[in-house]
Amino acid sequence: MDAEPERRLDVTDRTLSSVSVSESERLKFAKQILMGLALLCTFAMAAYACYPENPALAQMFELVKIGAFPLVTLVISFYFTNGARK
C-alpha cells in the first residue's frame, strides 16, 4: 500500500477578523440560555414528580438541583445586574 503524503496547511497568509457583539445581542443570548435551562429544569422536576421511583430521573433531578440552579443564578447575576457601578 502506498502511504498518503502528509498534507500541511499554511494559515499564515489568512487574515483573521475580529467579531464584535453588541449589548443587546449578549442580552438576547443570555435570555435564550436561561430559557433553555428553565425548560430542562422544568422537564426534570415534572418527570421526577410523576415517577419518583425511577433512578435515572432521580439522578437527573439531583443534577438539576445541584448543578443547574447555581448556573442559572450565576448567569442572572452576570447579565442582569442592577447597573450600579462603583
Rosetta blueprint (number, residue, H / E / L):
1 M L
2 D L
3 A L
4 E L
5 P L
6 E L
7 R L
8 R L
9 L L
10 D L
11 V L
12 T L
13 D L
14 R L
15 T L
16 L L
17 S L
18 S L
19 V L
20 S L
21 V L
22 S L
23 E H
24 S H
25 E H
26 R H
27 L H
28 K H
29 F H
30 A H
31 K H
32 Q H
33 I H
34 L H
35 M H
36 G H
37 L H
38 A H
39 L H
40 L H
41 C H
42 T H
43 F H
44 A H
45 M H
46 A H
47 A H
48 Y H
49 A H
50 C H
51 Y L
52 P L
53 E L
54 N L
55 P H
56 A H
57 L H
58 A H
59 Q H
60 M H
61 F H
62 E H
63 L H
64 V H
65 K H
66 I H
67 G H
68 A H
69 F H
70 P H
71 L H
72 V H
73 T H
74 L H
75 V H
76 I H
77 S H
78 F H
79 Y H
80 F L
81 T L
82 N L
83 G L
84 A L
85 R L
86 K L
